[in-house]
Amino acid sequence: MAKKRLSYTKIMELAKAYGVDDNAIFVSAADRYSVQVDLIDQMRKQIAKDGLMIEHTNVKGDVNSDVNPLTVQLPKYIDTANKTLSLMLDIIQRLGNKAPVGDKLGEFLNEQ
């Protein structure tokens, strides 16, 4: 089952609702997450453009096929972004004010 993609805007709204949107640790993590998501999107676009296999010429002039190096790096970036997102949600949960009316965090986590 595919999970919904987390929107940066929704996370920031959640942080504001819990009063951590100006917390230095949260802001730092949010900035990192934003950069990570942008990098992941760029990597996916480049893989779609280049394909899973690439050709390169070695020093002898021979053309070799090889796995696109981005396919190796992409899972690492995704894992790092997931950890950063987990940190952001943990900050909201632990450092945020008591759950606002309707418990937005609970609703949000149940959607996933």
VMD Tcl script that builds the backbone (N, CA, C; Angstrom):
set m [mol new atoms 336]
animate dup $m
set s [atomselect $m all]
$s set {name element resname resid chain x y z} {
  {N N MET 1 A 0.843 -1.162 0.000}
  {CA C MET 1 A 0.000 0.000 0.000}
  {C C MET 1 A 0.897 1.236 0.000}
  {N N ALA 2 A 0.623 2.135 -0.916}
  {CA C ALA 2 A 1.429 3.355 -1.006}
  {C C ALA 2 A 0.985 4.358 0.054}
  {N N LYS 3 A 1.982 4.964 0.677}
  {CA C LYS 3 A 1.687 5.975 1.690}
  {C C LYS 3 A 1.616 7.334 1.023}
  {N N LYS 4 A 0.879 8.237 1.643}
  {CA C LYS 4 A 0.810 9.591 1.129}
  {C C LYS 4 A 2.151 10.270 1.286}
  {N N ARG 5 A 2.471 11.096 0.330}
  {CA C ARG 5 A 3.704 11.868 0.424}
  {C C ARG 5 A 3.468 13.041 1.356}
  {N N LEU 6 A 4.394 13.189 2.282}
  {CA C LEU 6 A 4.297 14.241 3.273}
  {C C LEU 6 A 4.600 15.581 2.643}
  {N N SER 7 A 3.727 16.540 2.830}
  {CA C SER 7 A 4.006 17.852 2.272}
  {C C SER 7 A 4.699 18.701 3.327}
  {N N TYR 8 A 5.686 19.427 2.874}
  {CA C TYR 8 A 6.458 20.302 3.752}
  {C C TYR 8 A 5.528 21.330 4.403}
  {N N THR 9 A 4.582 21.830 3.641}
  {CA C THR 9 A 3.638 22.821 4.158}
  {C C THR 9 A 2.816 22.236 5.301}
  {N N LYS 10 A 2.387 20.995 5.152}
  {CA C LYS 10 A 1.574 20.357 6.190}
  {C C LYS 10 A 2.372 20.169 7.482}
  {N N ILE 11 A 3.637 19.811 7.342}
  {CA C ILE 11 A 4.495 19.643 8.520}
  {C C ILE 11 A 4.671 20.984 9.233}
  {N N MET 12 A 4.879 22.044 8.452}
  {CA C MET 12 A 5.072 23.370 9.037}
  {C C MET 12 A 3.790 23.855 9.727}
  {N N GLU 13 A 2.641 23.544 9.147}
  {CA C GLU 13 A 1.363 23.893 9.787}
  {C C GLU 13 A 1.218 23.152 11.115}
  {N N LEU 14 A 1.619 21.901 11.118}
  {CA C LEU 14 A 1.573 21.093 12.326}
  {C C LEU 14 A 2.495 21.681 13.391}
  {N N ALA 15 A 3.698 22.075 12.983}
  {CA C ALA 15 A 4.659 22.675 13.911}
  {C C ALA 15 A 4.106 23.973 14.499}
  {N N LYS 16 A 3.453 24.754 13.662}
  {CA C LYS 16 A 2.864 26.013 14.148}
  {C C LYS 16 A 1.743 25.735 15.137}
  {N N ALA 17 A 0.923 24.736 14.840}
  {CA C ALA 17 A -0.187 24.387 15.724}
  {C C ALA 17 A 0.327 23.940 17.096}
  {N N TYR 18 A 1.495 23.318 17.122}
  {CA C TYR 18 A 2.079 22.840 18.375}
  {C C TYR 18 A 3.074 23.832 18.974}
  {N N GLY 19 A 3.279 24.960 18.306}
  {CA C GLY 19 A 4.121 26.017 18.848}
  {C C GLY 19 A 5.615 25.762 18.784}
  {N N VAL 20 A 6.060 24.938 17.848}
  {CA C VAL 20 A 7.498 24.687 17.728}
  {C C VAL 20 A 8.075 25.236 16.419}
  {N N ASP 21 A 7.279 25.991 15.681}
  {CA C ASP 21 A 7.735 26.489 14.385}
  {C C ASP 21 A 8.893 27.476 14.481}
  {N N ASP 22 A 9.148 28.014 15.681}
  {CA C ASP 22 A 10.274 28.927 15.850}
  {C C ASP 22 A 11.380 28.320 16.725}
  {N N ASN 23 A 11.245 27.046 17.070}
  {CA C ASN 23 A 12.267 26.344 17.845}
  {C C ASN 23 A 13.500 26.156 16.963}
  {N N ALA 24 A 14.687 26.534 17.477}
  {CA C ALA 24 A 15.917 26.500 16.676}
  {C C ALA 24 A 16.226 25.098 16.153}
  {N N ILE 25 A 16.014 24.090 16.973}
  {CA C ILE 25 A 16.299 22.719 16.542}
  {C C ILE 25 A 15.338 22.317 15.426}
  {N N PHE 26 A 14.068 22.664 15.588}
  {CA C PHE 26 A 13.085 22.323 14.563}
  {C C PHE 26 A 13.372 23.058 13.263}
  {N N VAL 27 A 13.685 24.350 13.363}
  {CA C VAL 27 A 13.959 25.147 12.164}
  {C C VAL 27 A 15.163 24.578 11.404}
  {N N SER 28 A 16.197 24.190 12.138}
  {CA C SER 28 A 17.382 23.600 11.518}
  {C C SER 28 A 17.021 22.296 10.812}
  {N N ALA 29 A 16.251 21.453 11.470}
  {CA C ALA 29 A 15.833 20.178 10.873}
  {C C ALA 29 A 14.940 20.422 9.656}
  {N N ALA 30 A 14.054 21.411 9.741}
  {CA C ALA 30 A 13.152 21.724 8.633}
  {C C ALA 30 A 13.940 22.218 7.419}
  {N N ASP 31 A 14.953 23.040 7.658}
  {CA C ASP 31 A 15.796 23.509 6.553}
  {C C ASP 31 A 16.527 22.341 5.895}
  {N N ARG 32 A 17.068 21.450 6.724}
  {CA C ARG 32 A 17.761 20.262 6.206}
  {C C ARG 32 A 16.803 19.406 5.391}
  {N N TYR 33 A 15.606 19.194 5.916}
  {CA C TYR 33 A 14.617 18.355 5.238}
  {C C TYR 33 A 14.245 18.939 3.877}
  {N N SER 34 A 14.080 20.248 3.833}
  {CA C SER 34 A 13.730 20.913 2.585}
  {C C SER 34 A 14.815 20.686 1.527}
  {N N VAL 35 A 16.064 20.834 1.917}
  {CA C VAL 35 A 17.176 20.610 0.992}
  {C C VAL 35 A 17.218 19.144 0.558}
  {N N GLN 36 A 17.017 18.231 1.505}
  {CA C GLN 36 A 17.058 16.805 1.188}
  {C C GLN 36 A 15.968 16.425 0.192}
  {N N VAL 37 A 14.771 16.942 0.386}
  {CA C VAL 37 A 13.664 16.632 -0.523}
  {C C VAL 37 A 13.959 17.188 -1.918}
  {N N ASP 38 A 14.516 18.386 -1.985}
  {CA C ASP 38 A 14.881 18.961 -3.282}
  {C C ASP 38 A 15.932 18.103 -3.989}
  {N N LEU 39 A 16.937 17.655 -3.234}
  {CA C LEU 39 A 17.976 16.798 -3.819}
  {C C LEU 39 A 17.399 15.475 -4.325}
  {N N ILE 40 A 16.520 14.893 -3.548}
  {CA C ILE 40 A 15.888 13.628 -3.943}
  {C C ILE 40 A 15.084 13.811 -5.227}
  {N N ASP 41 A 14.332 14.914 -5.311}
  {CA C ASP 41 A 13.559 15.185 -6.532}
  {C C ASP 41 A 14.482 15.352 -7.743}
  {N N GLN 42 A 15.589 16.076 -7.557}
  {CA C GLN 42 A 16.546 16.265 -8.653}
  {C C GLN 42 A 17.174 14.941 -9.070}
  {N N MET 43 A 17.503 14.102 -8.084}
  {CA C MET 43 A 18.099 12.801 -8.396}
  {C C MET 43 A 17.115 11.934 -9.180}
  {N N ARG 44 A 15.865 11.927 -8.771}
  {CA C ARG 44 A 14.851 11.125 -9.475}
  {C C ARG 44 A 14.676 11.599 -10.913}
  {N N LYS 45 A 14.655 12.918 -11.099}
  {CA C LYS 45 A 14.523 13.463 -12.454}
  {C C LYS 45 A 15.722 13.078 -13.312}
  {N N GLN 46 A 16.919 13.140 -12.735}
  {CA C GLN 46 A 18.122 12.796 -13.485}
  {C C GLN 46 A 18.151 11.317 -13.833}
  {N N ILE 47 A 17.716 10.465 -12.904}
  {CA C ILE 47 A 17.650 9.026 -13.192}
  {C C ILE 47 A 16.643 8.756 -14.297}
  {N N ALA 48 A 15.496 9.458 -14.255}
  {CA C ALA 48 A 14.488 9.287 -15.303}
  {C C ALA 48 A 15.044 9.725 -16.659}
  {N N LYS 49 A 15.851 10.768 -16.632}
  {CA C LYS 49 A 16.440 11.287 -17.875}
  {C C LYS 49 A 17.545 10.363 -18.397}
  {N N ASP 50 A 18.466 9.958 -17.532}
  {CA C ASP 50 A 19.633 9.168 -17.940}
  {C C ASP 50 A 19.365 7.679 -18.016}
  {N N GLY 51 A 18.413 7.193 -17.238}
  {CA C GLY 51 A 18.149 5.762 -17.172}
  {C C GLY 51 A 18.952 5.115 -16.057}
  {N N LEU 52 A 18.689 3.839 -15.836}
  {CA C LEU 52 A 19.369 3.115 -14.765}
  {C C LEU 52 A 20.805 2.743 -15.141}
  {N N MET 53 A 21.066 2.658 -16.424}
  {CA C MET 53 A 22.421 2.338 -16.902}
  {C C MET 53 A 22.966 3.545 -17.659}
  {N N ILE 54 A 24.256 3.787 -17.494}
  {CA C ILE 54 A 24.910 4.875 -18.224}
  {C C ILE 54 A 26.119 4.321 -18.956}
  {N N GLU 55 A 26.563 5.033 -19.952}
  {CA C GLU 55 A 27.771 4.657 -20.677}
  {C C GLU 55 A 28.835 5.703 -20.395}
  {N N HIS 56 A 30.052 5.234 -20.221}
  {CA C HIS 56 A 31.167 6.155 -20.039}
  {C C HIS 56 A 32.373 5.619 -20.790}
  {N N THR 57 A 33.266 6.529 -21.131}
  {CA C THR 57 A 34.467 6.163 -21.867}
  {C C THR 57 A 35.641 6.111 -20.905}
  {N N ASN 58 A 36.372 4.982 -20.923}
  {CA C ASN 58 A 37.538 4.868 -20.043}
  {C C ASN 58 A 38.757 5.515 -20.706}
  {N N VAL 59 A 39.888 5.488 -20.020}
  {CA C VAL 59 A 41.092 6.155 -20.523}
  {C C VAL 59 A 41.612 5.557 -21.834}
  {N N LYS 60 A 41.286 4.311 -22.103}
  {CA C LYS 60 A 41.713 3.672 -23.354}
  {C C LYS 60 A 40.785 4.024 -24.514}
  {N N GLY 61 A 39.671 4.685 -24.191}
  {CA C GLY 61 A 38.725 5.051 -25.238}
  {C C GLY 61 A 37.600 4.053 -25.422}
  {N N ASP 62 A 37.589 3.004 -24.618}
  {CA C ASP 62 A 36.513 2.013 -24.704}
  {C C ASP 62 A 35.260 2.549 -24.014}
  {N N VAL 63 A 34.122 2.243 -24.596}
  {CA C VAL 63 A 32.851 2.645 -24.004}
  {C C VAL 63 A 32.338 1.503 -23.143}
  {N N ASN 64 A 32.064 1.806 -21.889}
  {CA C ASN 64 A 31.570 0.806 -20.946}
  {C C ASN 64 A 30.193 1.205 -20.435}
  {N N SER 65 A 29.360 0.213 -20.186}
  {CA C SER 65 A 28.059 0.448 -19.544}
  {C C SER 65 A 28.209 0.166 -18.062}
  {N N ASP 66 A 27.537 0.969 -17.271}
  {CA C ASP 66 A 27.619 0.811 -15.821}
  {C C ASP 66 A 26.310 1.276 -15.208}
  {N N VAL 67 A 26.096 0.881 -13.973}
  {CA C VAL 67 A 24.905 1.317 -13.241}
  {C C VAL 67 A 25.036 2.817 -12.958}
  {N N ASN 68 A 23.948 3.528 -13.143}
  {CA C ASN 68 A 23.930 4.960 -12.847}
  {C C ASN 68 A 24.250 5.140 -11.351}
  {N N PRO 69 A 25.288 5.908 -11.010}
  {CA C PRO 69 A 25.667 6.071 -9.605}
  {C C PRO 69 A 24.565 6.685 -8.746}
  {N N LEU 70 A 23.654 7.412 -9.368}
  {CA C LEU 70 A 22.558 7.998 -8.599}
  {C C LEU 70 A 21.627 6.936 -8.032}
  {N N THR 71 A 21.542 5.778 -8.708}
  {CA C THR 71 A 20.670 4.717 -8.195}
  {C C THR 71 A 21.214 4.140 -6.896}
  {N N VAL 72 A 22.525 4.268 -6.684}
  {CA C VAL 72 A 23.140 3.811 -5.434}
  {C C VAL 72 A 22.960 4.867 -4.341}
  {N N GLN 73 A 23.060 6.124 -4.720}
  {CA C GLN 73 A 22.986 7.210 -3.751}
  {C C GLN 73 A 21.557 7.543 -3.327}
  {N N LEU 74 A 20.591 7.361 -4.214}
  {CA C LEU 74 A 19.207 7.749 -3.922}
  {C C LEU 74 A 18.657 7.125 -2.635}
  {N N PRO 75 A 18.790 5.816 -2.411}
  {CA C PRO 75 A 18.267 5.241 -1.163}
  {C C PRO 75 A 18.905 5.840 0.091}
  {N N LYS 76 A 20.180 6.206 0.007}
  {CA C LYS 76 A 20.851 6.815 1.152}
  {C C LYS 76 A 20.246 8.177 1.469}
  {N N TYR 77 A 19.968 8.966 0.430}
  {CA C TYR 77 A 19.362 10.279 0.633}
  {C C TYR 77 A 17.931 10.151 1.160}
  {N N ILE 78 A 17.211 9.171 0.647}
  {CA C ILE 78 A 15.837 8.951 1.121}
  {C C ILE 78 A 15.846 8.551 2.592}
  {N N ASP 79 A 16.756 7.673 2.973}
  {CA C ASP 79 A 16.870 7.248 4.372}
  {C C ASP 79 A 17.190 8.441 5.275}
  {N N THR 80 A 18.109 9.282 4.845}
  {CA C THR 80 A 18.473 10.461 5.627}
  {C C THR 80 A 17.283 11.417 5.761}
  {N N ALA 81 A 16.548 11.612 4.678}
  {CA C ALA 81 A 15.370 12.486 4.728}
  {C C ALA 81 A 14.312 11.907 5.669}
  {N N ASN 82 A 14.136 10.587 5.640}
  {CA C ASN 82 A 13.169 9.948 6.543}
  {C C ASN 82 A 13.567 10.140 8.005}
  {N N LYS 83 A 14.862 10.043 8.275}
  {CA C LYS 83 A 15.340 10.260 9.644}
  {C C LYS 83 A 15.143 11.707 10.078}
  {N N THR 84 A 15.373 12.633 9.172}
  {CA C THR 84 A 15.163 14.053 9.486}
  {C C THR 84 A 13.684 14.320 9.739}
  {N N LEU 85 A 12.820 13.737 8.923}
  {CA C LEU 85 A 11.378 13.892 9.122}
  {C C LEU 85 A 10.960 13.309 10.461}
  {N N SER 86 A 11.504 12.156 10.798}
  {CA C SER 86 A 11.203 11.530 12.085}
  {C C SER 86 A 11.622 12.442 13.236}
  {N N LEU 87 A 12.786 13.077 13.093}
  {CA C LEU 87 A 13.256 14.024 14.103}
  {C C LEU 87 A 12.291 15.194 14.223}
  {N N MET 88 A 11.832 15.713 13.095}
  {CA C MET 88 A 10.890 16.840 13.115}
  {C C MET 88 A 9.601 16.461 13.844}
  {N N LEU 89 A 9.069 15.288 13.531}
  {CA C LEU 89 A 7.836 14.856 14.185}
  {C C LEU 89 A 8.068 14.602 15.671}
  {N N ASP 90 A 9.240 14.091 16.022}
  {CA C ASP 90 A 9.589 13.865 17.421}
  {C C ASP 90 A 9.673 15.203 18.174}
  {N N ILE 91 A 10.264 16.207 17.544}
  {CA C ILE 91 A 10.342 17.538 18.163}
  {C C ILE 91 A 8.947 18.094 18.384}
  {N N ILE 92 A 8.089 17.945 17.392}
  {CA C ILE 92 A 6.709 18.432 17.535}
  {C C ILE 92 A 6.029 17.728 18.707}
  {N N GLN 93 A 6.207 16.421 18.766}
  {CA C GLN 93 A 5.537 15.632 19.796}
  {C C GLN 93 A 6.090 15.919 21.197}
  {N N ARG 94 A 7.409 16.006 21.327}
  {CA C ARG 94 A 8.026 16.156 22.652}
  {C C ARG 94 A 8.107 17.592 23.149}
  {N N LEU 95 A 8.409 18.517 22.248}
  {CA C LEU 95 A 8.615 19.894 22.670}
  {C C LEU 95 A 7.411 20.788 22.423}
  {N N GLY 96 A 6.447 20.272 21.691}
  {CA C GLY 96 A 5.267 21.071 21.377}
  {C C GLY 96 A 4.345 21.209 22.568}
  {N N ASN 97 A 3.474 22.203 22.472}
  {CA C ASN 97 A 2.456 22.400 23.496}
  {C C ASN 97 A 1.530 21.198 23.515}
  {N N LYS 98 A 0.724 21.128 24.536}
  {CA C LYS 98 A -0.258 20.041 24.606}
  {C C LYS 98 A -1.072 20.024 23.321}
  {N N ALA 99 A -1.591 18.861 23.003}
  {CA C ALA 99 A -2.313 18.685 21.753}
  {C C ALA 99 A -3.431 19.708 21.615}
  {N N PRO 100 A -3.437 20.461 20.513}
  {CA C PRO 100 A -4.528 21.396 20.288}
  {C C PRO 100 A -5.834 20.643 20.039}
  {N N VAL 101 A -6.904 21.366 20.046}
  {CA C VAL 101 A -8.214 20.752 19.840}
  {C C VAL 101 A -8.202 19.981 18.526}
  {N N GLY 102 A -8.629 18.758 18.574}
  {CA C GLY 102 A -8.674 17.914 17.388}
  {C C GLY 102 A -7.418 17.076 17.211}
  {N N ASP 103 A -6.411 17.285 18.044}
  {CA C ASP 103 A -5.153 16.534 17.998}
  {C C ASP 103 A -4.669 16.319 16.569}
  {N N LYS 104 A -4.177 17.381 15.963}
  {CA C LYS 104 A -3.739 17.339 14.574}
  {C C LYS 104 A -2.621 16.334 14.329}
  {N N LEU 105 A -1.715 16.183 15.307}
  {CA C LEU 105 A -0.622 15.236 15.130}
  {C C LEU 105 A -1.158 13.809 15.047}
  {N N GLY 106 A -2.090 13.485 15.938}
  {CA C GLY 106 A -2.690 12.159 15.911}
  {C C GLY 106 A -3.415 11.885 14.605}
  {N N GLU 107 A -4.174 12.862 14.129}
  {CA C GLU 107 A -4.868 12.717 12.849}
  {C C GLU 107 A -3.868 12.538 11.718}
  {N N PHE 108 A -2.801 13.330 11.752}
  {CA C PHE 108 A -1.786 13.294 10.719}
  {C C PHE 108 A -1.106 11.932 10.678}
  {N N LEU 109 A -0.716 11.415 11.828}
  {CA C LEU 109 A -0.034 10.123 11.898}
  {C C LEU 109 A -0.966 8.986 11.483}
  {N N ASN 110 A -2.255 9.101 11.789}
  {CA C ASN 110 A -3.204 8.068 11.407}
  {C C ASN 110 A -3.443 8.041 9.901}
  {N N GLU 111 A -3.259 9.194 9.222}
  {CA C GLU 111 A -3.415 9.246 7.762}
  {C C GLU 111 A -2.346 8.428 7.068}
  {N N GLN 112 A -1.193 8.322 7.689}
  {CA C GLN 112 A -0.059 7.640 7.075}
  {C C GLN 112 A -0.309 6.184 7.166}
}
mol reanalyze $m
mol bondsrecalc $m
mol representation Tube
mol addrep $m
